[in-house]
């Protein structure tokens, strides 16, 4: 009997890579939206990360007929009343590029007072079945907004350029952290790990 399938409902290259990596220890056949030929997009108009993650997971689970996970999350800067938050991808407009977001972060980083640079990344994972059942988990990492950016952008993850982890004295970036450090602190991994008992239950259920 072949591996059970799980659809990862994201077109973001950075998210796809991370989610695939964090799920690699489970005996699942991981599929992307392009693998199953789905080009439809879902409007992320929810008020919370949970709203958006559930909406995406349910839509693609029903569209594909496959169990599906979707992620929503964002950067929350305390001095900006936790903005951009749920609007992280659309902070400066629907059609902003990663370069636009990096330029905006440069301006924000320069303006924040030294004592008010606290921030966090939040990830919410939704796991949906074609039947309509849906479950969510959450993970986060706390840090500060650095005054200067890291030396290179991770594709699909522009805000990490300015996110610094004081405890490790390193940027939150794949080229700054060791693989072990990234596994330990990654906010998306935390939400995936919290979901794994539910995924293991799916694996143990008879077809």
ROKOL-760589 format. One record per residue (C-alpha): residue number from 0; residue in one letter; z, y, x. Coordinates in steps of 0.5 Angstrom, whole numbers, plus 500, padded with zeros to 3 digits. Layout:
<sites>
+------+------+-----+-----+-----+
| tido | sero |   Z |   Y |   X |
+------+------+-----+-----+-----+
|  NUM |    A |   Z |   Y |   X |
...
+------+------+-----+-----+-----+
</sites>
This chain:
<sites>
+------+------+-----+-----+-----+
| tido | sero |   Z |   Y |   X |
+------+------+-----+-----+-----+
|    0 |    X | 500 | 500 | 500 |
|    1 |    X | 498 | 507 | 503 |
|    2 |    X | 503 | 513 | 504 |
|    3 |    X | 504 | 517 | 498 |
|    4 |    X | 501 | 524 | 498 |
|    5 |    X | 504 | 531 | 498 |
|    6 |    X | 500 | 537 | 497 |
|    7 |    X | 502 | 543 | 501 |
|    8 |    X | 500 | 549 | 497 |
|    9 |    X | 499 | 554 | 502 |
|   10 |    X | 493 | 558 | 505 |
|   11 |    X | 497 | 561 | 510 |
|   12 |    X | 496 | 558 | 517 |
|   13 |    X | 503 | 559 | 520 |
|   14 |    X | 506 | 556 | 514 |
|   15 |    X | 502 | 550 | 513 |
|   16 |    X | 503 | 549 | 521 |
|   17 |    X | 511 | 549 | 520 |
|   18 |    X | 511 | 545 | 513 |
|   19 |    X | 507 | 540 | 516 |
|   20 |    X | 511 | 539 | 522 |
|   21 |    X | 518 | 539 | 518 |
|   22 |    X | 515 | 534 | 514 |
|   23 |    X | 512 | 530 | 519 |
|   24 |    X | 518 | 525 | 519 |
|   25 |    X | 517 | 523 | 512 |
|   26 |    X | 512 | 517 | 511 |
|   27 |    X | 508 | 522 | 507 |
|   28 |    X | 500 | 523 | 507 |
|   29 |    X | 500 | 531 | 507 |
|   30 |    X | 494 | 534 | 504 |
|   31 |    X | 492 | 542 | 504 |
|   32 |    X | 489 | 545 | 498 |
|   33 |    X | 482 | 545 | 502 |
|   34 |    X | 483 | 537 | 503 |
|   35 |    X | 483 | 537 | 495 |
|   36 |    X | 478 | 542 | 494 |
|   37 |    X | 482 | 547 | 490 |
|   38 |    X | 480 | 554 | 491 |
|   39 |    X | 484 | 557 | 486 |
|   40 |    X | 489 | 562 | 487 |
|   41 |    X | 496 | 564 | 484 |
|   42 |    X | 498 | 571 | 482 |
|   43 |    X | 505 | 572 | 486 |
|   44 |    X | 508 | 576 | 480 |
|   45 |    X | 515 | 573 | 480 |
|   46 |    X | 521 | 577 | 481 |
|   47 |    X | 524 | 572 | 486 |
|   48 |    X | 522 | 568 | 491 |
|   49 |    X | 524 | 562 | 486 |
|   50 |    X | 520 | 565 | 481 |
|   51 |    X | 514 | 565 | 486 |
|   52 |    X | 515 | 558 | 489 |
|   53 |    X | 516 | 555 | 482 |
|   54 |    X | 510 | 558 | 479 |
|   55 |    X | 505 | 556 | 485 |
|   56 |    X | 508 | 549 | 486 |
|   57 |    X | 507 | 547 | 478 |
|   58 |    X | 500 | 550 | 478 |
|   59 |    X | 497 | 546 | 484 |
|   60 |    X | 501 | 540 | 482 |
|   61 |    X | 498 | 540 | 475 |
|   62 |    X | 491 | 542 | 478 |
|   63 |    X | 491 | 537 | 483 |
|   64 |    X | 495 | 531 | 479 |
|   65 |    X | 499 | 531 | 486 |
|   66 |    X | 506 | 532 | 487 |
|   67 |    X | 506 | 539 | 491 |
|   68 |    X | 511 | 543 | 495 |
|   69 |    X | 510 | 551 | 495 |
|   70 |    X | 514 | 556 | 499 |
|   71 |    X | 515 | 563 | 498 |
|   72 |    X | 520 | 568 | 502 |
|   73 |    X | 520 | 574 | 506 |
|   74 |    X | 523 | 579 | 510 |
|   75 |    X | 529 | 583 | 508 |
|   76 |    X | 532 | 589 | 511 |
|   77 |    X | 539 | 591 | 509 |
|   78 |    X | 538 | 599 | 511 |
|   79 |    X | 532 | 598 | 506 |
|   80 |    X | 535 | 595 | 500 |
|   81 |    X | 533 | 588 | 502 |
|   82 |    X | 525 | 591 | 502 |
|   83 |    X | 520 | 588 | 503 |
|   84 |    X | 523 | 582 | 500 |
|   85 |    X | 519 | 578 | 495 |
|   86 |    X | 513 | 583 | 496 |
|   87 |    X | 513 | 582 | 504 |
|   88 |    X | 506 | 580 | 503 |
|   89 |    X | 504 | 586 | 499 |
|   90 |    X | 509 | 591 | 502 |
|   91 |    X | 503 | 596 | 503 |
|   92 |    X | 498 | 594 | 499 |
|   93 |    X | 495 | 588 | 496 |
|   94 |    X | 489 | 588 | 501 |
|   95 |    X | 493 | 590 | 507 |
|   96 |    X | 491 | 586 | 514 |
|   97 |    X | 496 | 583 | 518 |
|   98 |    X | 494 | 588 | 523 |
|   99 |    X | 496 | 593 | 518 |
|  100 |    X | 503 | 590 | 517 |
|  101 |    X | 504 | 590 | 524 |
|  102 |    X | 503 | 597 | 525 |
|  103 |    X | 507 | 599 | 519 |
|  104 |    X | 513 | 595 | 522 |
|  105 |    X | 512 | 599 | 528 |
|  106 |    X | 514 | 605 | 524 |
|  107 |    X | 520 | 602 | 521 |
|  108 |    X | 522 | 599 | 527 |
|  109 |    X | 522 | 606 | 531 |
|  110 |    X | 526 | 609 | 525 |
|  111 |    X | 531 | 605 | 523 |
|  112 |    X | 538 | 607 | 526 |
|  113 |    X | 541 | 603 | 532 |
|  114 |    X | 547 | 601 | 527 |
|  115 |    X | 543 | 599 | 521 |
|  116 |    X | 538 | 594 | 524 |
|  117 |    X | 540 | 588 | 520 |
|  118 |    X | 535 | 583 | 517 |
|  119 |    X | 534 | 576 | 515 |
|  120 |    X | 528 | 572 | 513 |
|  121 |    X | 529 | 567 | 507 |
|  122 |    X | 525 | 561 | 505 |
|  123 |    X | 525 | 558 | 498 |
|  124 |    X | 521 | 551 | 497 |
|  125 |    X | 519 | 549 | 491 |
|  126 |    X | 517 | 541 | 489 |
|  127 |    X | 514 | 540 | 483 |
|  128 |    X | 511 | 534 | 480 |
|  129 |    X | 505 | 534 | 475 |
|  130 |    X | 509 | 532 | 469 |
|  131 |    X | 512 | 539 | 470 |
|  132 |    X | 519 | 537 | 473 |
|  133 |    X | 520 | 542 | 479 |
|  134 |    X | 526 | 543 | 484 |
|  135 |    X | 528 | 549 | 489 |
|  136 |    X | 532 | 549 | 495 |
|  137 |    X | 533 | 556 | 500 |
|  138 |    X | 534 | 557 | 507 |
|  139 |    X | 535 | 563 | 511 |
|  140 |    X | 536 | 566 | 518 |
|  141 |    X | 540 | 573 | 520 |
|  142 |    X | 538 | 577 | 526 |
|  143 |    X | 536 | 584 | 527 |
|  144 |    X | 529 | 589 | 527 |
|  145 |    X | 528 | 590 | 535 |
|  146 |    X | 525 | 597 | 537 |
|  147 |    X | 520 | 594 | 541 |
|  148 |    X | 515 | 588 | 539 |
|  149 |    X | 514 | 581 | 542 |
|  150 |    X | 508 | 580 | 546 |
|  151 |    X | 504 | 576 | 541 |
|  152 |    X | 503 | 575 | 534 |
|  153 |    X | 504 | 568 | 531 |
|  154 |    X | 498 | 568 | 526 |
|  155 |    X | 500 | 568 | 519 |
|  156 |    X | 507 | 571 | 521 |
|  157 |    X | 506 | 578 | 523 |
|  158 |    X | 514 | 580 | 521 |
|  159 |    X | 516 | 575 | 527 |
|  160 |    X | 514 | 580 | 532 |
|  161 |    X | 520 | 585 | 531 |
|  162 |    X | 525 | 580 | 529 |
|  163 |    X | 530 | 579 | 534 |
|  164 |    X | 536 | 573 | 534 |
|  165 |    X | 542 | 576 | 538 |
|  166 |    X | 546 | 570 | 538 |
|  167 |    X | 540 | 567 | 542 |
|  168 |    X | 538 | 573 | 546 |
|  169 |    X | 531 | 572 | 544 |
|  170 |    X | 525 | 574 | 539 |
|  171 |    X | 524 | 569 | 533 |
|  172 |    X | 517 | 567 | 535 |
|  173 |    X | 514 | 560 | 537 |
|  174 |    X | 513 | 563 | 544 |
|  175 |    X | 520 | 565 | 545 |
|  176 |    X | 524 | 560 | 543 |
|  177 |    X | 524 | 552 | 545 |
|  178 |    X | 522 | 547 | 540 |
|  179 |    X | 529 | 545 | 540 |
|  180 |    X | 531 | 552 | 538 |
|  181 |    X | 526 | 553 | 533 |
|  182 |    X | 528 | 547 | 530 |
|  183 |    X | 535 | 549 | 530 |
|  184 |    X | 534 | 556 | 527 |
|  185 |    X | 528 | 556 | 523 |
|  186 |    X | 529 | 559 | 516 |
|  187 |    X | 523 | 555 | 513 |
|  188 |    X | 526 | 548 | 516 |
|  189 |    X | 532 | 549 | 513 |
|  190 |    X | 529 | 550 | 506 |
|  191 |    X | 525 | 543 | 507 |
|  192 |    X | 531 | 540 | 510 |
|  193 |    X | 535 | 541 | 504 |
|  194 |    X | 529 | 539 | 500 |
|  195 |    X | 528 | 532 | 503 |
|  196 |    X | 533 | 528 | 499 |
|  197 |    X | 529 | 530 | 493 |
|  198 |    X | 523 | 528 | 497 |
|  199 |    X | 526 | 521 | 499 |
|  200 |    X | 527 | 520 | 492 |
|  201 |    X | 520 | 521 | 490 |
|  202 |    X | 518 | 516 | 496 |
|  203 |    X | 523 | 511 | 493 |
|  204 |    X | 521 | 511 | 486 |
|  205 |    X | 516 | 506 | 484 |
|  206 |    X | 509 | 508 | 483 |
+------+------+-----+-----+-----+
</sites>
